[in-house]
Each structure stands twice: as structure tokens, then as C-alpha cells.
Amino acid sequence: MNIYLLTAIVDGKTVIYNREFQSRSAAIDYIFNYYCDHNYSNLHVEDEYYINDDSHNIEYICDYNNRFRINRAIA
């Protein structure tokens, strides 16, 4: 079974979520809900990068101070 882990930089500060997600989509929904709840509702993904050429470890860039990384792990 695959799980997805979320790490984010929110307003320049690193936040590690001690939570596992069932899908990449669920992790993305979670972080955008977090952004909306904390008055960052106008953010959207500007770019995405595969970390170390790994298609399961992706960093999504919103702006300089806001970005998040979702990594697939095997449970």
C-alpha cells in the first residue's frame, strides 16, 4: 500500500505534517485547504519539480515563500 507524506514551506517557515495521506490528490487538497484557512486563498501552483528525478517525490512551487513537497512512501 502506498502512502503520501507532506512537507510544506508556509510563509517561509518549514512545516512537517505528521499525517499520512491515501493519495497525492488528498495531500494536495489538504495543503490548499490549510492555505485557505490561513488567508493564502489566492495561491496556486506555478511550477513543479521532480526531486532527484524521482516521479514520486514532487515539489510544488506556489511562490518564493510558499511551496510544498509530497513524497510517496511504501507502508
N, C-alpha and C positions, 0 to 999 in steps of 0.2 A: 504494500500500500504506500502511496506517495503522500507526503505532507509538504506543506509550503510554509516557510518561515519568512517573517517580515522584519526588516530593519529600515528605519527612516531617519532622515535629517529634516527636522521641523524647525523653521526659523533659525537655522544654523546650529541647532543642538541635536546630537545623536540620540535617538530613541530606539531601544530594542524591545520589541513586543514579545513577551513570554507567552506566546499563544501559537497554536498550530492551526493551519487552515487546510480544508479539504481540497481546495483548488486555487490556482493562481487568481482566477476571477474573484473568488471570495476575499482574498487578501487585498486585491486592488479596491474592491468595494469598501472594505473596512477602512483603508487608509484615506480614501476620498470622503467617507463619512466623518472620519476624525478631522480632516481638514475643514470640512463644512461646519462642524460643531465648534471649531476654534477660529472662526472668522477668516478662513482661507478659501472661501467658496469659489473664487474666480480662478483657481489653479487648474491647469490641465497639463498633460504630458507633452513636453516639447521635443524630447528625444529619448531614445533608449539604447543601452549598450549591453552587449553580452560580456560578462566578466570572464576573463581568461578563455575567451572563445567557447564558453560553455552555454549551450542554449537553455539550460535550466537555472542559471544564475544571471538574472537580468536587473540592471539598474535603470530606473525610470527617472528622467530629469524633468522637473517642473520649472524651476528657476534656480538661481545660484544658491539660495538658502533652503530650498525645499526639493528633496528628492527621496526616492525610496528604492530598496532592493528586495527582490523576492527570490528566494533560493529554494529549489526543490530538494527535499531530503527523502530518504527511504526510511520508513518506520520499521 
